C-alpha cells in the first residue's frame, strides 16, 4: 500500500499521495507555475504499516508539492429574480484554483 497523507488548505481537507495531482483553493501570495509549495497542516500520515494522527496537526510533518497549473473553474451563474416587481440580478463567478503535483511526504 502506498504512503498517503491528509492535508488542510483553503478550509478544505485533501487526501494526497506522492505523484498525485490535486486541485486546491488559490493560495495567497505571488505564485507562478513551477513554484514549490509546502503544506505544514498535516492531519494524518499513513505509510502502509503505521498510521499517525495529529491533534489537530502532526508536528514536523510536511507535504511538498509543485504548482503545475493556475486557472479558474467554469463560470457559475447566479440569478436573483422576483416576479411582478421588476427585480432581476445576474451575476457570474469563476473560482480560481491551483493544480498541485505532490512531490514528497515527510
MARTIDO-532723 format. One record per atom (N, C-alpha, C): residue in one letter; atom name; z, x, y. Coordinates in Angstrom, 2 decimals, padded with zeros to 5 digits. Example, Ala and Ser with C-alpha at 12.3 -4.5 7.8 and 13.67 -1.06 7.14 Angstrom:
2
<site code="A" site="N" z="007.80" x="013.19" y="-005.69"/>
<site code="A" site="CA" z="007.80" x="012.30" y="-004.50"/>
<site code="A" site="C" z="007.80" x="013.20" y="-003.30"/>
<site code="S" site="N" z="007.08" x="012.85" y="-002.25"/>
<site code="S" site="CA" z="007.14" x="013.67" y="-001.06"/>
<site code="S" site="C" z="007.87" x="012.90" y="000.03"/>
//
This chain:
106
<site code="X" site="N" z="000.00" x="000.85" y="-001.19"/>
<site code="X" site="CA" z="000.00" x="000.00" y="000.00"/>
<site code="X" site="C" z="000.00" x="000.88" y="001.25"/>
<site code="X" site="N" z="-000.76" x="000.48" y="002.25"/>
<site code="X" site="CA" z="-000.87" x="001.24" y="003.49"/>
<site code="X" site="C" z="000.38" x="001.08" y="004.35"/>
<site code="X" site="N" z="000.58" x="002.08" y="005.20"/>
<site code="X" site="CA" z="001.66" x="002.03" y="006.17"/>
<site code="X" site="C" z="001.26" x="001.09" y="007.30"/>
<site code="X" site="N" z="002.21" x="000.25" y="007.75"/>
<site code="X" site="CA" z="001.92" x="-000.64" y="008.86"/>
<site code="X" site="C" z="003.14" x="-000.73" y="009.77"/>
<site code="X" site="N" z="002.92" x="-001.29" y="010.96"/>
<site code="X" site="CA" z="003.99" x="-001.47" y="011.93"/>
<site code="X" site="C" z="003.74" x="-002.76" y="012.69"/>
<site code="X" site="N" z="004.80" x="-003.29" y="013.28"/>
<site code="X" site="CA" z="004.70" x="-004.44" y="014.18"/>
<site code="X" site="C" z="005.11" x="-003.95" y="015.56"/>
<site code="X" site="N" z="004.18" x="-004.08" y="016.53"/>
<site code="X" site="CA" z="004.46" x="-003.63" y="017.89"/>
<site code="X" site="C" z="004.50" x="-004.83" y="018.82"/>
<site code="X" site="N" z="005.11" x="-004.62" y="019.99"/>
<site code="X" site="CA" z="005.16" x="-005.67" y="021.00"/>
<site code="X" site="C" z="004.55" x="-005.13" y="022.28"/>
<site code="X" site="N" z="003.58" x="-005.85" y="022.82"/>
<site code="X" site="CA" z="002.98" x="-005.50" y="024.10"/>
<site code="X" site="C" z="002.40" x="-006.77" y="024.73"/>
<site code="X" site="N" z="002.53" x="-006.88" y="026.02"/>
<site code="X" site="CA" z="001.98" x="-008.04" y="026.72"/>
<site code="X" site="C" z="002.64" x="-009.34" y="026.33"/>
<site code="X" site="N" z="003.91" x="-009.29" y="025.88"/>
<site code="X" site="CA" z="004.62" x="-010.50" y="025.50"/>
<site code="X" site="C" z="004.23" x="-011.04" y="024.13"/>
<site code="X" site="N" z="003.44" x="-010.28" y="023.39"/>
<site code="X" site="CA" z="003.00" x="-010.71" y="022.06"/>
<site code="X" site="C" z="003.32" x="-009.62" y="021.04"/>
<site code="X" site="N" z="003.34" x="-010.00" y="019.77"/>
<site code="X" site="CA" z="003.59" x="-009.05" y="018.69"/>
<site code="X" site="C" z="002.33" x="-008.92" y="017.85"/>
<site code="X" site="N" z="002.04" x="-007.68" y="017.43"/>
<site code="X" site="CA" z="000.83" x="-007.41" y="016.66"/>
<site code="X" site="C" z="001.18" x="-006.60" y="015.42"/>
<site code="X" site="N" z="000.60" x="-006.97" y="014.28"/>
<site code="X" site="CA" z="000.71" x="-006.21" y="013.05"/>
<site code="X" site="C" z="-000.43" x="-005.20" y="013.05"/>
<site code="X" site="N" z="-000.10" x="-003.90" y="013.01"/>
<site code="X" site="CA" z="-001.12" x="-002.87" y="013.12"/>
<site code="X" site="C" z="-000.98" x="-001.87" y="011.97"/>
<site code="X" site="N" z="-002.09" x="-001.24" y="011.64"/>
<site code="X" site="CA" z="-002.09" x="-000.14" y="010.69"/>
<site code="X" site="C" z="-003.10" x="000.88" y="011.20"/>
<site code="X" site="N" z="-003.01" x="002.10" y="010.69"/>
<site code="X" site="CA" z="-003.88" x="003.16" y="011.17"/>
<site code="X" site="C" z="-005.34" x="002.83" y="010.92"/>
<site code="X" site="N" z="-006.17" x="003.01" y="011.95"/>
<site code="X" site="CA" z="-007.60" x="002.73" y="011.85"/>
<site code="X" site="C" z="-007.99" x="001.32" y="012.24"/>
<site code="X" site="N" z="-007.02" x="000.45" y="012.48"/>
<site code="X" site="CA" z="-007.31" x="-000.95" y="012.81"/>
<site code="X" site="C" z="-007.71" x="-001.09" y="014.27"/>
<site code="X" site="N" z="-008.58" x="-002.08" y="014.57"/>
<site code="X" site="CA" z="-008.93" x="-002.44" y="015.93"/>
<site code="X" site="C" z="-008.12" x="-003.67" y="016.31"/>
<site code="X" site="N" z="-007.43" x="-003.60" y="017.45"/>
<site code="X" site="CA" z="-006.55" x="-004.67" y="017.88"/>
<site code="X" site="C" z="-006.93" x="-005.05" y="019.31"/>
<site code="X" site="N" z="-007.07" x="-006.35" y="019.58"/>
<site code="X" site="CA" z="-007.30" x="-006.84" y="020.93"/>
<site code="X" site="C" z="-005.95" x="-007.21" y="021.53"/>
<site code="X" site="N" z="-005.58" x="-006.51" y="022.62"/>
<site code="X" site="CA" z="-004.29" x="-006.73" y="023.26"/>
<site code="X" site="C" z="-004.49" x="-007.16" y="024.70"/>
<site code="X" site="N" z="-003.41" x="-007.67" y="025.29"/>
<site code="X" site="CA" z="-003.43" x="-008.02" y="026.70"/>
<site code="X" site="C" z="-003.67" x="-006.76" y="027.53"/>
<site code="X" site="N" z="-004.27" x="-006.93" y="028.69"/>
<site code="X" site="CA" z="-004.52" x="-005.81" y="029.60"/>
<site code="X" site="C" z="-003.19" x="-005.14" y="029.97"/>
<site code="X" site="N" z="-003.19" x="-003.81" y="029.97"/>
<site code="X" site="CA" z="-002.01" x="-003.04" y="030.33"/>
<site code="X" site="C" z="-002.13" x="-002.64" y="031.80"/>
<site code="X" site="N" z="-001.04" x="-002.79" y="032.55"/>
<site code="X" site="CA" z="-001.05" x="-002.42" y="033.96"/>
<site code="X" site="C" z="-001.35" x="-000.94" y="034.12"/>
<site code="X" site="N" z="-002.02" x="-000.62" y="035.19"/>
<site code="X" site="CA" z="-002.35" x="000.77" y="035.47"/>
<site code="X" site="C" z="-003.85" x="000.98" y="035.47"/>
<site code="X" site="N" z="-004.24" x="002.22" y="035.75"/>
<site code="X" site="CA" z="-005.65" x="002.57" y="035.82"/>
<site code="X" site="C" z="-006.07" x="003.18" y="034.48"/>
<site code="X" site="N" z="-006.65" x="002.38" y="033.61"/>
<site code="X" site="CA" z="-007.06" x="002.83" y="032.27"/>
<site code="X" site="C" z="-008.57" x="002.77" y="032.14"/>
<site code="X" site="N" z="-009.10" x="003.70" y="031.35"/>
<site code="X" site="CA" z="-010.54" x="003.75" y="031.09"/>
<site code="X" site="C" z="-010.76" x="003.80" y="029.59"/>
<site code="X" site="N" z="-011.99" x="003.52" y="029.17"/>
<site code="X" site="CA" z="-012.35" x="003.62" y="027.76"/>
<site code="X" site="C" z="-012.18" x="005.08" y="027.34"/>
<site code="X" site="N" z="-011.53" x="005.30" y="026.21"/>
<site code="X" site="CA" z="-011.28" x="006.64" y="025.71"/>
<site code="X" site="C" z="-009.89" x="007.15" y="026.01"/>
<site code="X" site="N" z="-009.14" x="006.45" y="026.87"/>
<site code="X" site="CA" z="-007.77" x="006.86" y="027.18"/>
<site code="X" site="C" z="-006.86" x="006.63" y="025.97"/>
<site code="X" site="N" z="-005.88" x="007.50" y="025.82"/>
<site code="X" site="CA" z="-004.87" x="007.35" y="024.76"/>
<site code="X" site="C" z="-003.74" x="006.48" y="025.30"/>
<site code="X" site="N" z="-003.23" x="005.59" y="024.46"/>
<site code="X" site="CA" z="-002.09" x="004.75" y="024.82"/>
<site code="X" site="C" z="-001.03" x="004.89" y="023.73"/>
<site code="X" site="N" z="000.24" x="004.78" y="024.13"/>
<site code="X" site="CA" z="001.35" x="004.87" y="023.20"/>
<site code="X" site="C" z="002.20" x="003.63" y="023.34"/>
<site code="X" site="N" z="002.51" x="003.00" y="022.22"/>
<site code="X" site="CA" z="003.36" x="001.81" y="022.20"/>
<site code="X" site="C" z="004.72" x="002.23" y="021.66"/>
<site code="X" site="N" z="005.76" x="002.14" y="022.51"/>
<site code="X" site="CA" z="007.10" x="002.54" y="022.11"/>
<site code="X" site="C" z="007.93" x="001.36" y="021.62"/>
<site code="X" site="N" z="007.48" x="000.13" y="021.90"/>
<site code="X" site="CA" z="008.21" x="-001.06" y="021.46"/>
<site code="X" site="C" z="007.78" x="-001.42" y="020.04"/>
<site code="X" site="N" z="008.34" x="-000.70" y="019.06"/>
<site code="X" site="CA" z="008.01" x="-000.91" y="017.66"/>
<site code="X" site="C" z="009.14" x="-001.71" y="017.02"/>
<site code="X" site="N" z="008.80" x="-002.85" y="016.41"/>
<site code="X" site="CA" z="009.81" x="-003.74" y="015.83"/>
<site code="X" site="C" z="010.06" x="-003.45" y="014.35"/>
<site code="X" site="N" z="008.99" x="-003.18" y="013.58"/>
<site code="X" site="CA" z="009.09" x="-002.96" y="012.14"/>
<site code="X" site="C" z="008.13" x="-001.85" y="011.74"/>
<site code="X" site="N" z="008.58" x="-000.98" y="010.83"/>
<site code="X" site="CA" z="007.72" x="000.04" y="010.24"/>
<site code="X" site="C" z="007.90" x="-000.03" y="008.74"/>
<site code="X" site="N" z="006.78" x="-000.05" y="008.00"/>
<site code="X" site="CA" z="006.82" x="-000.07" y="006.54"/>
<site code="X" site="C" z="005.84" x="000.98" y="006.04"/>
<site code="X" site="N" z="006.32" x="001.93" y="005.22"/>
<site code="X" site="CA" z="005.45" x="002.98" y="004.71"/>
<site code="X" site="C" z="005.06" x="002.76" y="003.25"/>
<site code="X" site="N" z="005.30" x="001.59" y="002.71"/>
<site code="X" site="CA" z="004.94" x="001.28" y="001.33"/>
<site code="X" site="C" z="006.13" x="001.26" y="000.41"/>
<site code="X" site="N" z="007.13" x="002.10" y="000.69"/>
<site code="X" site="CA" z="008.31" x="002.13" y="-000.17"/>
<site code="X" site="C" z="009.60" x="001.88" y="000.61"/>
<site code="X" site="N" z="009.56" x="002.08" y="001.93"/>
<site code="X" site="CA" z="010.74" x="001.93" y="002.75"/>
<site code="X" site="C" z="010.39" x="001.13" y="003.99"/>
<site code="X" site="N" z="011.22" x="000.13" y="004.32"/>
<site code="X" site="CA" z="011.00" x="-000.70" y="005.49"/>
<site code="X" site="C" z="012.12" x="-000.46" y="006.49"/>
<site code="X" site="N" z="011.76" x="-000.22" y="007.75"/>
<site code="X" site="CA" z="012.73" x="-000.04" y="008.82"/>
<site code="X" site="C" z="012.54" x="-001.18" y="009.81"/>
<site code="X" site="N" z="013.66" x="-001.86" y="010.12"/>
<site code="X" site="CA" z="013.64" x="-002.99" y="011.04"/>
<site code="X" site="C" z="014.48" x="-002.62" y="012.26"/>
<site code="X" site="N" z="013.94" x="-002.83" y="013.44"/>
<site code="X" site="CA" z="014.63" x="-002.48" y="014.67"/>
<site code="X" site="C" z="015.60" x="-003.55" y="015.13"/>
<site code="X" site="N" z="016.42" x="-003.17" y="016.12"/>
<site code="X" site="CA" z="017.42" x="-004.11" y="016.65"/>
<site code="X" site="C" z="017.44" x="-004.02" y="018.16"/>
<site code="X" site="N" z="016.51" x="-004.51" y="018.94"/>
<site code="X" site="CA" z="015.25" x="-005.13" y="018.56"/>
<site code="X" site="C" z="014.15" x="-004.12" y="018.28"/>
<site code="X" site="N" z="014.26" x="-002.88" y="018.84"/>
<site code="X" site="CA" z="013.21" x="-001.87" y="018.64"/>
<site code="X" site="C" z="013.76" x="-000.70" y="017.84"/>
<site code="X" site="N" z="012.86" x="000.04" y="017.21"/>
<site code="X" site="CA" z="013.24" x="001.23" y="016.45"/>
<site code="X" site="C" z="013.21" x="002.42" y="017.39"/>
<site code="X" site="N" z="014.34" x="003.13" y="017.50"/>
<site code="X" site="CA" z="014.41" x="004.29" y="018.39"/>
<site code="X" site="C" z="013.57" x="005.42" y="017.82"/>
<site code="X" site="N" z="012.76" x="006.03" y="018.66"/>
<site code="X" site="CA" z="011.95" x="007.17" y="018.25"/>
<site code="X" site="C" z="010.64" x="006.81" y="017.58"/>
<site code="X" site="N" z="010.42" x="005.55" y="017.26"/>
<site code="X" site="CA" z="009.17" x="005.14" y="016.61"/>
<site code="X" site="C" z="008.10" x="004.92" y="017.66"/>
<site code="X" site="N" z="006.88" x="005.37" y="017.36"/>
<site code="X" site="CA" z="005.76" x="005.21" y="018.29"/>
<site code="X" site="C" z="004.51" x="004.86" y="017.51"/>
<site code="X" site="N" z="003.63" x="004.13" y="018.17"/>
<site code="X" site="CA" z="002.30" x="003.86" y="017.63"/>
<site code="X" site="C" z="001.31" x="004.35" y="018.68"/>
<site code="X" site="N" z="000.41" x="005.22" y="018.25"/>
<site code="X" site="CA" z="-000.58" x="005.78" y="019.16"/>
<site code="X" site="C" z="-001.92" x="005.08" y="018.95"/>
<site code="X" site="N" z="-002.66" x="004.93" y="020.04"/>
<site code="X" site="CA" z="-003.97" x="004.30" y="019.96"/>
<site code="X" site="C" z="-004.90" x="004.85" y="021.02"/>
<site code="X" site="N" z="-006.15" x="004.43" y="020.93"/>
<site code="X" site="CA" z="-007.17" x="004.84" y="021.88"/>
<site code="X" site="C" z="-007.94" x="003.60" y="022.32"/>
<site code="X" site="N" z="-008.13" x="003.46" y="023.62"/>
<site code="X" site="CA" z="-008.85" x="002.30" y="024.15"/>
<site code="X" site="C" z="-010.34" x="002.47" y="023.84"/>
<site code="X" site="N" z="-010.90" x="001.50" y="023.10"/>
<site code="X" site="CA" z="-012.32" x="001.58" y="022.74"/>
<site code="X" site="C" z="-013.17" x="000.63" y="023.57"/>
<site code="X" site="N" z="-012.54" x="-000.39" y="024.18"/>
<site code="X" site="CA" z="-013.31" x="-001.37" y="024.93"/>
<site code="X" site="C" z="-012.41" x="-002.05" y="025.94"/>
<site code="X" site="N" z="-012.92" x="-002.27" y="027.14"/>
<site code="X" site="CA" z="-012.23" x="-003.06" y="028.16"/>
<site code="X" site="C" z="-013.18" x="-004.19" y="028.53"/>
<site code="X" site="N" z="-012.75" x="-005.42" y="028.32"/>
<site code="X" site="CA" z="-013.65" x="-006.56" y="028.53"/>
<site code="X" site="C" z="-012.84" x="-007.80" y="028.92"/>
<site code="X" site="N" z="-013.56" x="-008.91" y="029.02"/>
<site code="X" site="CA" z="-012.92" x="-010.20" y="029.29"/>
<site code="X" site="C" z="-013.38" x="-011.20" y="028.25"/>
<site code="X" site="N" z="-012.47" x="-012.08" y="027.88"/>
<site code="X" site="CA" z="-012.78" x="-013.11" y="026.89"/>
<site code="X" site="C" z="-013.70" x="-014.16" y="027.50"/>
<site code="X" site="N" z="-014.31" x="-015.01" y="026.67"/>
<site code="X" site="CA" z="-015.18" x="-016.05" y="027.21"/>
<site code="X" site="C" z="-014.45" x="-016.97" y="028.20"/>
<site code="X" site="N" z="-015.22" x="-017.54" y="029.10"/>
<site code="X" site="CA" z="-014.64" x="-018.38" y="030.15"/>
<site code="X" site="C" z="-014.00" x="-019.64" y="029.58"/>
<site code="X" site="N" z="-012.82" x="-019.94" y="030.08"/>
<site code="X" site="CA" z="-012.12" x="-021.17" y="029.76"/>
<site code="X" site="C" z="-012.23" x="-022.04" y="031.01"/>
<site code="X" site="N" z="-012.76" x="-023.24" y="030.87"/>
<site code="X" site="CA" z="-012.93" x="-024.15" y="032.00"/>
<site code="X" site="C" z="-011.82" x="-025.19" y="031.98"/>
<site code="X" site="N" z="-011.15" x="-025.34" y="033.12"/>
<site code="X" site="CA" z="-010.08" x="-026.32" y="033.26"/>
<site code="X" site="C" z="-010.54" x="-027.36" y="034.28"/>
<site code="X" site="N" z="-010.54" x="-028.62" y="033.87"/>
<site code="X" site="CA" z="-010.95" x="-029.71" y="034.76"/>
<site code="X" site="C" z="-009.79" x="-030.67" y="034.93"/>
<site code="X" site="N" z="-009.46" x="-030.96" y="036.19"/>
<site code="X" site="CA" z="-008.45" x="-031.96" y="036.52"/>
<site code="X" site="C" z="-009.18" x="-033.12" y="037.18"/>
<site code="X" site="N" z="-008.95" x="-034.32" y="036.68"/>
<site code="X" site="CA" z="-009.70" x="-035.48" y="037.16"/>
<site code="X" site="C" z="-008.80" x="-036.70" y="037.15"/>
<site code="X" site="N" z="-008.86" x="-037.46" y="038.23"/>
<site code="X" site="CA" z="-008.15" x="-038.74" y="038.28"/>
<site code="X" site="C" z="-009.16" x="-039.81" y="038.66"/>
<site code="X" site="N" z="-009.24" x="-040.81" y="037.84"/>
<site code="X" site="CA" z="-010.21" x="-041.88" y="038.06"/>
<site code="X" site="C" z="-009.88" x="-042.68" y="039.32"/>
<site code="X" site="N" z="-010.90" x="-043.11" y="040.00"/>
<site code="X" site="CA" z="-010.81" x="-044.02" y="041.15"/>
<site code="X" site="C" z="-010.05" x="-043.44" y="042.35"/>
<site code="X" site="N" z="-009.80" x="-042.14" y="042.39"/>
<site code="X" site="CA" z="-009.06" x="-041.59" y="043.53"/>
<site code="X" site="C" z="-009.77" x="-040.40" y="044.17"/>
<site code="X" site="N" z="-011.03" x="-040.18" y="043.80"/>
<site code="X" site="CA" z="-011.83" x="-039.10" y="044.37"/>
<site code="X" site="C" z="-011.15" x="-037.74" y="044.19"/>
<site code="X" site="N" z="-010.55" x="-037.51" y="043.01"/>
<site code="X" site="CA" z="-009.87" x="-036.25" y="042.72"/>
<site code="X" site="C" z="-010.55" x="-035.58" y="041.54"/>
<site code="X" site="N" z="-011.15" x="-034.40" y="041.82"/>
<site code="X" site="CA" z="-011.81" x="-033.63" y="040.77"/>
<site code="X" site="C" z="-011.68" x="-032.15" y="041.12"/>
<site code="X" site="N" z="-011.07" x="-031.39" y="040.23"/>
<site code="X" site="CA" z="-010.93" x="-029.95" y="040.41"/>
<site code="X" site="C" z="-011.48" x="-029.26" y="039.16"/>
<site code="X" site="N" z="-012.31" x="-028.25" y="039.36"/>
<site code="X" site="CA" z="-012.86" x="-027.49" y="038.25"/>
<site code="X" site="C" z="-012.58" x="-026.01" y="038.50"/>
<site code="X" site="N" z="-011.91" x="-025.41" y="037.56"/>
<site code="X" site="CA" z="-011.55" x="-024.00" y="037.67"/>
<site code="X" site="C" z="-011.97" x="-023.28" y="036.38"/>
<site code="X" site="N" z="-012.32" x="-022.01" y="036.51"/>
<site code="X" site="CA" z="-012.66" x="-021.20" y="035.36"/>
<site code="X" site="C" z="-011.80" x="-019.95" y="035.32"/>
<site code="X" site="N" z="-011.63" x="-019.40" y="034.12"/>
<site code="X" site="CA" z="-010.80" x="-018.20" y="033.97"/>
<site code="X" site="C" z="-011.30" x="-017.38" y="032.80"/>
<site code="X" site="N" z="-011.41" x="-016.06" y="033.00"/>
<site code="X" site="CA" z="-011.76" x="-015.13" y="031.93"/>
<site code="X" site="C" z="-010.60" x="-014.16" y="031.77"/>
<site code="X" site="N" z="-009.92" x="-014.20" y="030.63"/>
<site code="X" site="CA" z="-008.75" x="-013.36" y="030.40"/>
<site code="X" site="C" z="-009.17" x="-011.93" y="030.05"/>
<site code="X" site="N" z="-008.70" x="-010.92" y="030.80"/>
<site code="X" site="CA" z="-009.04" x="-009.55" y="030.46"/>
<site code="X" site="C" z="-008.27" x="-009.07" y="029.23"/>
<site code="X" site="N" z="-008.89" x="-008.16" y="028.47"/>
<site code="X" site="CA" z="-008.20" x="-007.60" y="027.30"/>
<site code="X" site="C" z="-008.68" x="-006.18" y="027.05"/>
<site code="X" site="N" z="-007.89" x="-005.44" y="026.28"/>
<site code="X" site="CA" z="-008.26" x="-004.10" y="025.82"/>
<site code="X" site="C" z="-008.43" x="-004.18" y="024.31"/>
<site code="X" site="N" z="-009.46" x="-003.50" y="023.80"/>
<site code="X" site="CA" z="-009.59" x="-003.33" y="022.36"/>
<site code="X" site="C" z="-009.12" x="-001.91" y="022.06"/>
<site code="X" site="N" z="-008.09" x="-001.80" y="021.21"/>
<site code="X" site="CA" z="-007.46" x="-000.51" y="020.95"/>
<site code="X" site="C" z="-007.61" x="-000.17" y="019.48"/>
<site code="X" site="N" z="-008.03" x="001.08" y="019.21"/>
<site code="X" site="CA" z="-008.09" x="001.58" y="017.83"/>
<site code="X" site="C" z="-006.80" x="002.35" y="017.59"/>
<site code="X" site="N" z="-006.06" x="001.96" y="016.56"/>
<site code="X" site="CA" z="-004.79" x="002.60" y="016.23"/>
<site code="X" site="C" z="-005.09" x="003.94" y="015.56"/>
<site code="X" site="N" z="-004.57" x="005.02" y="016.16"/>
<site code="X" site="CA" z="-004.85" x="006.36" y="015.63"/>
<site code="X" site="C" z="-003.71" x="006.96" y="014.84"/>
<site code="X" site="N" z="-002.49" x="006.46" y="015.03"/>
<site code="X" site="CA" z="-001.39" x="007.03" y="014.27"/>
<site code="X" site="C" z="-000.10" x="006.25" y="014.43"/>
<site code="X" site="N" z="000.77" x="006.35" y="013.41"/>
<site code="X" site="CA" z="002.09" x="005.73" y="013.41"/>
<site code="X" site="C" z="003.12" x="006.85" y="013.25"/>
<site code="X" site="N" z="004.15" x="006.85" y="014.09"/>
<site code="X" site="CA" z="005.23" x="007.84" y="013.94"/>
<site code="X" site="C" z="006.54" x="007.14" y="013.80"/>
//
